[in-house]
Amino acid sequence: MSVPAELGYTKEHEWVAVNEDIATVGITAFAAEALGDIVYVELPEVGSTVTAGDSCGEIESHKSVSEIYSPVSGEVVDVNQAAVDDPELIGSDPYGRGWLFKVELADEPADLLTPEQYTQLTEGEG
């Protein structure tokens, strides 16, 4: 399973890519595989505020419904409408076209796992 080296990760299986003061958030390939066929996604609204560690949406698959936890705090500045319209993108390309939302950071992300730490976490769960 792919764990891109340039991303930060959470124990709840979200990833975050920071470019200056904008963070892009998605779910990991591990989470997407565990969910199976994703059929619905609810994302935070543009202009809303998210807080690191708090639930801000959900992903529904044929298997289950899972909360999306924001790995960062700040204002949502963009959502991936393509993923809302075609949730299968999240499972087929979780680190690319399947990103979920973008946040203008209120502060530096904290408590993120390195790719190595995330790999160890998923090996324990797999």
Phi, psi and omega in degrees: 000142183280132173227091183304136186288338186273001184253159168258158187225159175243163176291343179269006173078032168260156173241159178218135175241123182254128176233101186060247183254014179245128178249130174261135186239143174206182173256155184282164176299324178300313180294316181299319179294320179295325180288326184083215183291112181276128186244345183202143174222135175245121184246159176295155181278146174302133182096344178280161179255134175245152181238133180307130178090348181265149176293138181221008179175188177208157177236131181245134175233179176295335183274319187194177172244130181236141176287149170257125179253129179288129176277354184222165176249143177154195181261132177289124182248348180198147171233152181276091181297329178298323178287328176293316181289328182223079185302340178299337177303325182297320179280325184278334182213064188297332182261002182236252184294348181266016176302160186255303182206165179238143185232133169280116190293134173276331178202175181294139176299140180234159174062028176274148177273147172285165176304322180295315179296321180293320177299317178298319179299312184289330176294328177287335182264342188283000000 
